[in-house]
Amino acid sequence: MPSYPIWNEIKSCLYKVPKSYGVKDHNTIKTWIGTSKINSWEFSNITFRHFKKGDNRIYQIFLDQNLIKSALLQKGNEPIIKAQSAKEINLDDVSQLSE
């Protein structure tokens, strides 16, 4: 089994057991609410990002393009997790992801 920097586990009323999958760099989960495929609206957009900076790895989670939490994983150490103030950034601008 390949190793992935991001691992997602989904627990749902649809599954008897949790489902999981690995991600290399980023993934986005869009959630829609409503009563049917036609009568529904986008409710949230959750994005996970991972990138390397030297020997370190940086992990970030965004809710509707607002950075809400990040973690710095230094080689050989436990991760340093930091909650962020809501700050809207452009997810397509990679230079903003290192802050």
C-alpha positions as CSV (number, residue, x, y, z in Angstrom):
1,M,0.0,0.0,0.0
2,P,1.5,3.4,-0.9
3,S,2.1,6.0,1.8
4,Y,0.3,9.3,1.6
5,P,0.9,12.6,3.5
6,I,-2.8,13.2,3.9
7,W,-5.2,10.4,5.0
8,N,-9.0,10.9,5.0
9,E,-11.5,8.7,6.8
10,I,-15.2,9.1,6.0
11,K,-17.8,7.9,8.5
12,S,-21.4,8.0,7.2
13,C,-24.8,6.6,7.7
14,L,-24.4,5.1,4.2
15,Y,-21.5,2.8,5.2
16,K,-21.4,0.0,7.8
17,V,-17.7,0.7,8.4
18,P,-15.6,3.9,7.7
19,K,-14.1,4.4,4.3
20,S,-10.7,5.9,3.8
21,Y,-8.3,7.1,1.1
22,G,-4.9,8.8,0.8
23,V,-4.0,12.1,-0.9
24,K,-0.6,13.3,-2.1
25,D,-0.8,17.1,-2.2
26,H,-4.4,18.4,-1.9
27,N,-8.1,17.5,-2.0
28,T,-11.3,19.4,-1.8
29,I,-14.7,18.2,-0.4
30,K,-17.7,20.2,-1.6
31,T,-20.9,19.7,0.4
32,W,-24.3,20.5,-1.0
33,I,-27.6,20.8,0.9
34,G,-31.2,20.6,-0.3
35,T,-33.9,18.1,-1.2
36,S,-32.8,16.9,-4.6
37,K,-30.1,17.1,-7.2
38,I,-31.8,20.1,-8.9
39,N,-33.0,21.7,-5.7
40,S,-29.7,22.0,-3.8
41,W,-27.0,24.6,-3.0
42,E,-23.3,24.5,-2.2
43,F,-23.0,24.7,1.6
44,S,-19.2,24.3,2.2
45,N,-15.9,23.8,0.5
46,I,-13.2,22.1,2.6
47,T,-9.7,22.0,1.2
48,F,-6.7,20.2,2.6
49,R,-3.2,21.1,1.3
50,H,0.3,19.6,1.9
51,F,3.6,20.9,0.7
52,K,7.3,20.6,1.6
53,K,9.5,23.5,2.6
54,G,13.1,22.2,3.0
55,D,13.0,19.2,5.3
56,N,9.7,20.4,6.8
57,R,6.2,19.5,5.8
58,I,3.3,22.0,6.1
59,Y,-0.3,20.9,6.3
60,Q,-3.3,23.3,6.0
61,I,-7.1,23.1,6.1
62,F,-9.3,25.7,4.6
63,L,-13.1,26.2,5.0
64,D,-14.6,28.2,2.2
65,Q,-11.0,29.5,1.3
66,N,-10.4,30.6,4.9
67,L,-7.3,29.0,6.5
68,I,-8.5,27.6,9.8
69,K,-5.7,25.3,10.9
70,S,-2.1,24.5,9.9
71,A,0.5,22.1,11.1
72,L,4.3,22.2,10.8
73,L,5.9,18.7,10.8
74,Q,9.6,18.9,11.3
75,K,11.7,15.8,10.5
76,G,11.8,13.6,13.6
77,N,9.5,15.7,15.7
78,E,5.8,15.7,16.6
79,P,3.7,18.2,14.6
80,I,3.2,21.7,15.8
81,I,-0.5,22.5,15.2
82,K,-1.8,26.1,15.1
83,A,-5.3,27.4,14.8
84,Q,-5.5,30.3,12.4
85,S,-7.6,33.4,12.4
86,A,-10.1,33.4,9.5
87,K,-8.1,34.8,6.6
88,E,-9.3,34.5,3.1
89,I,-6.6,33.6,0.6
90,N,-6.4,32.6,-3.0
91,L,-5.8,28.9,-3.1
92,D,-4.4,29.1,-6.6
93,D,-1.6,31.4,-5.4
94,V,1.0,28.9,-4.0
95,S,3.1,31.7,-2.6
96,Q,0.3,32.5,0.0
97,L,0.3,28.9,1.2
98,S,3.6,29.0,3.0
99,E,2.5,31.6,5.6
